[in-house]
Every structure is written in C-alpha cells, then in structure tokens.
C-alpha cells in the first residue's frame, strides 16, 4: 500500500505513473489547455461543471449534475483525489470544497498546479484521458457551507469572521458587480491572489499563516469565506483547510447573492 499523500503536495512528490485504482488526478484547467498539455494520467473536469449556473453559480450543483460529474470520474470511497489547475488554485479549491461537501476526505492539492509542474521539468501529455464510470450514491455534508440566512443570523456573533477574497476595489465598493456595492459588515479583505507566490510558480506563500494571523484570520474563529461566485474563494477555502483551520465554511452564494438580496446590509 502506497503511503498516504500529504494535503499540500509538491510536484516532485507525485510518483509517475499514477495508480488509477488508488489516485484520481483531476485537471481543472480550461478545455484548450488540457487538450494541449496536461499532467499524464489527469482526467479533465470543465470548471463550469462544478458550478450551479445562473443566478447563483457558487452553489453546489444540482444533485443530478453532481452525481454525473463524480460518476464520470469513477468516484468510489477509497479513491484519493489529487487536484490542480493553471490559475493558482481557485478552481482546484472549489473542487476540493465539493469533495468536502460530499463527505470525501481523501484529497491533495498540487501546489502551484500546472505552472509548478512544468517549471519542475516534469512530463506533460496531450489528448484525453478517461476512466471507467461508476454509480456513486452521494450525500451532501452541509458542515462546509453557510447559507445567506445563517450568515445574516450570525453577523453579530463575535466568534464569526468573514474572509472576503475579492479585490480591494470590490471590497470598498469602487467596482460593482451586483445591485449593491461594498462588503459584508465586518468582513476582512485579503484577495485570493495575494496568497500566491509569483516567484514560485503560484505556489502557496510560505508565510501565508503569518499573513492571515496579522489580519485576524485565525484558526480560533468561525471562518466564512466568499468572493463573487465562490470561484476565487475556492482558493481561500482551500488555504484554511490546508492550514488545519477547524471551522471553515464557504458562503457559496457569495456576493452574487448578498449584493442582490433585498435584506442584506453592506459596508463601504
């Protein structure tokens, strides 16, 4: 039995060829990128298939869509997912949130994704990889998601902290992508890309724990993260999971819901 893979996996730690019975390597790059070059053995998932579609794309996909997605990945309870993208972790983190949401705890994030893999001089291939489909019976675990109603009811809870992964301009209301501008009252802004190290091919910053501590984003809080559609906050969710934060939830409705909701307060 191969040793269990770490949550944060460096490219050199992923032995080639992968064991398809034990490891499912998932590529969340754009379709064109996957067709041109991907890590050998990786199965492609179109990132849009991880979303719920309009009007609230950040939510978990409908049951039929979610089941079909994992069926085509050959999902079973013992498979270990290794997930990557080519943008620094947003789509990969969202997929890992979906794994958490179906109660599947066996996963790793490939640090730096395709960029780090390529920079390490490791092999790439083109074409399409497919695996035998399964018939998974999925049950949702709601512990990793907070609804708009739950968040509204807890805005005055001193234990709760909202991590806004959007840009500073969105947080302050200078850029507006909803009927209301600004941010959730009390939210702390730390943009998702600020957690990436551009000098190390978009790997997670080595000092990320200290950066978050300085902002008060600490593991003793009930932490909620969001962006506009829970794509960018897929990465901030993933960071908290990698750091072992015990109480991290995604506000999957994100600003596309909060910024258009008639009863939600905002700050500028």
C-alpha positions in Angstrom: 0.0 0.0 0.0 1.5 3.3 -1.0 2.0 5.9 1.7 -0.9 8.4 2.1 -0.2 11.6 0.2 0.0 14.9 2.0 -2.7 17.5 1.7 -0.3 20.0 0.1 1.6 18.0 -2.5 4.7 19.2 -4.3 5.0 18.2 -8.0 8.1 16.1 -7.2 6.1 14.1 -4.6 3.6 12.7 -7.2 5.1 9.5 -8.4 4.6 8.7 -12.1 2.8 6.8 -13.5 0.0 7.2 -11.0 -2.1 4.2 -9.8 -5.5 4.8 -11.4 -7.2 2.4 -8.9 -6.0 4.5 -6.0 -5.4 8.0 -7.3 -7.6 10.2 -9.4 -5.6 13.1 -10.8 -8.1 15.9 -11.7 -7.2 18.7 -14.1 -9.4 21.9 -13.8 -7.6 23.9 -16.5 -9.5 25.4 -19.4 -10.5 22.9 -22.1 -8.0 24.1 -24.6 -5.1 23.9 -22.1 -6.0 20.4 -21.1 -6.1 19.3 -24.8 -2.7 20.9 -25.4 -0.8 19.8 -22.4 -1.7 18.2 -19.0 -0.1 16.0 -16.4 0.0 12.4 -17.5 -3.0 10.4 -16.3 -5.1 13.5 -15.4 -8.8 13.4 -16.1 -10.3 16.7 -17.1 -13.2 18.5 -15.4 -14.6 21.6 -17.1 -14.6 24.1 -14.3 -18.1 25.2 -15.2 -19.4 21.7 -14.4 -18.5 22.4 -10.7 -21.0 25.4 -10.6 -24.7 25.6 -10.2 -25.3 28.1 -13.1 -27.3 31.3 -13.0 -28.4 33.1 -10.9 -26.2 31.7 -8.1 -23.3 29.8 -9.8 -21.5 29.5 -6.5 -23.9 27.0 -5.0 -23.3 23.2 -5.1 -24.6 21.9 -8.5 -27.9 20.2 -8.7 -27.9 16.5 -7.5 -28.1 15.1 -11.0 -25.3 17.2 -12.3 -23.1 16.5 -9.2 -23.7 12.7 -9.5 -22.9 12.7 -13.2 -19.7 14.7 -12.5 -18.4 12.2 -10.0 -19.7 9.2 -11.9 -17.6 10.2 -14.9 -14.6 10.5 -12.6 -15.0 6.9 -11.5 -15.7 8.0 -7.9 -15.5 5.5 -5.1 -15.0 5.8 -1.3 -11.3 4.8 -1.4 -10.1 7.0 -4.2 -7.6 9.7 -3.4 -8.0 12.9 -5.5 -5.1 15.0 -6.5 -6.4 18.3 -7.8 -4.8 21.1 -9.8 -5.5 24.0 -12.2 -3.4 26.6 -14.0 -4.5 29.7 -12.2 -3.2 29.3 -8.7 -5.9 27.2 -7.0 -9.3 28.8 -7.4 -11.0 26.1 -9.4 -9.0 23.3 -7.6 -10.1 24.7 -4.3 -13.7 24.8 -5.4 -13.5 21.2 -6.4 -12.0 20.3 -3.1 -14.9 22.1 -1.4 -17.2 19.8 -3.4 -15.3 16.8 -2.2 -15.8 18.0 1.4 -19.4 18.6 0.6 -20.0 15.0 -0.4 -18.1 13.8 2.7 -15.0 12.6 0.8 -11.9 13.4 2.8 -9.2 11.8 0.6 -7.7 14.7 -1.4 -4.5 16.6 -2.0 -3.8 19.9 -3.8 -0.9 20.0 -6.2 1.0 23.1 -5.0 1.4 25.6 -7.9 -0.6 23.4 -10.3 0.4 23.1 -13.9 2.8 26.0 -13.7 4.9 24.4 -10.9 4.8 21.0 -12.6 6.1 22.5 -15.9 8.7 24.5 -14.2 10.0 21.4 -12.4 10.6 19.8 -15.9 8.2 17.0 -15.3 6.4 15.3 -18.2 3.3 16.5 -19.9 0.9 14.9 -22.4 -1.9 15.9 -24.7 -5.1 14.2 -25.8 -7.9 13.0 -23.5 -7.8 10.6 -20.5 -10.9 8.7 -19.5 -11.7 6.3 -16.7 -14.4 3.7 -16.1 -17.6 5.4 -14.8 -19.1 4.3 -11.5 -22.6 4.9 -10.0 -21.9 6.8 -6.8 -24.6 7.4 -4.2 -23.8 10.9 -2.9 -25.0 12.6 0.3 -24.3 16.2 1.0 -22.5 17.3 4.1 -23.7 20.8 5.0 -20.9 21.5 7.5 -18.7 23.2 5.0 -21.3 25.7 3.7 -23.2 28.6 5.2 -26.4 29.9 3.8 -27.4 33.6 3.5 -30.0 33.1 6.2 -27.4 31.6 8.6 -24.9 34.3 7.9 -27.5 37.1 8.4 -28.4 35.5 11.8 -24.7 35.4 12.9 -23.4 38.8 11.8 -23.2 39.9 15.4 -21.5 36.7 16.5 -18.1 37.7 17.9 -16.8 34.2 17.0 -17.6 34.6 13.3 -15.2 36.2 10.8 -15.9 36.7 7.1 -12.9 36.5 4.8 -13.6 38.4 1.6 -11.4 37.0 -1.2 -12.4 39.7 -3.8 -10.3 42.6 -4.9 -9.8 45.6 -2.7 -11.8 47.7 -5.2 -14.8 45.3 -4.9 -14.5 45.2 -1.2 -14.6 49.0 -0.9 -17.4 49.4 -3.5 -15.3 51.0 -6.2 -16.0 48.1 -8.5 -19.6 46.8 -8.5 -20.9 43.5 -9.9 -24.3 43.5 -8.2 -27.1 45.8 -7.3 -25.3 46.8 -4.1 -21.7 47.8 -3.6 -19.3 47.2 -0.7 -18.8 44.3 1.6 -20.5 42.2 4.3 -20.3 44.2 7.6 -17.1 43.4 9.5 -15.5 41.3 6.6 -11.7 41.2 6.3 -10.4 41.6 2.8 -7.4 39.5 1.7 -7.5 39.0 -2.1 -7.0 35.4 -3.2 -4.1 36.2 -5.5 -2.2 37.7 -2.5 -1.8 34.2 -1.1 0.1 33.0 -4.2 3.9 33.3 -4.7 4.5 34.5 -8.2 8.3 33.8 -7.8 7.5 30.1 -7.1 5.0 29.5 -10.0 1.9 30.4 -8.0 2.6 28.1 -5.1 1.0 28.9 -1.8 3.1 31.6 0.0 5.3 30.1 2.6 4.4 32.9 5.1 0.6 32.6 4.5 -0.2 31.6 8.1 1.6 34.7 9.4 -0.2 36.9 6.9 -3.6 35.7 7.9 -2.7 35.9 11.6 -1.8 39.5 11.2 -5.3 40.2 9.7 -7.1 38.4 12.5 -7.9 35.4 10.2 -7.1 32.9 12.9 -8.0 29.3 13.5 -9.9 30.0 16.6 -12.7 31.8 14.6 -15.7 30.5 12.9 -14.4 31.4 9.5 -16.5 32.1 6.4 -15.0 32.9 3.0 -16.6 34.2 -0.2 -16.0 36.1 -3.4 -18.4 37.0 -6.2 -19.3 33.4 -7.2 -17.3 31.2 -4.9 -14.6 30.6 -7.5 -11.8 32.8 -6.1 -12.9 31.9 -2.6 -12.4 28.3 -3.6 -8.7 29.0 -3.0 -9.1 30.8 0.3 -11.3 28.0 1.5 -8.6 25.6 0.5 -5.9 27.6 2.3 -7.9 27.4 5.5 -8.3 23.6 5.1 -4.6 23.2 4.3 -3.7 25.2 7.5 -5.9 23.0 9.5 -8.5 25.6 10.5 -11.2 23.6 12.3 -14.2 25.7 11.4 -14.1 26.9 7.8 -17.2 27.3 5.7 -17.9 28.7 2.3 -20.6 31.3 1.7 -21.3 29.8 -1.7 -24.0 32.3 -2.6 -21.2 34.9 -2.3 -21.6 38.5 -3.5 -23.8 37.4 -6.4 -26.4 36.6 -3.7 -25.5 39.1 -0.9 -25.2 42.0 -3.2 -28.5 41.4 -4.9 -30.5 40.4 -1.8 -33.2 42.8 -0.5 -32.4 42.3 3.2 -28.6 42.1 3.4 -26.6 45.0 5.0 -23.4 46.3 3.4 -20.5 48.4 4.4 -18.2 50.5 2.2 
